[in-house]
């Protein structure tokens, strides 16, 4: 679109659509991860695995790993 010198608001609209699609995909992947990997960890008796999954969850929901 840029190479075709399309009108800037059209390009921005397309970028917003792509961002929205990526966010939707991110949510689906995180839900599947919670339903499978995280649930499996919490059904196990492995405390370290549970903590690892919680750290991972914090990272993806807050954008950082909380060591506390």
Secondary structure, DSSP 8 states (H G I E B T S, - for coil): -TTTT--HHHHHHHHHHHHHHHHHHHHHHHHHHIIIIIHHHHHSS-HHHHHHHHHHHHHHHHSS----
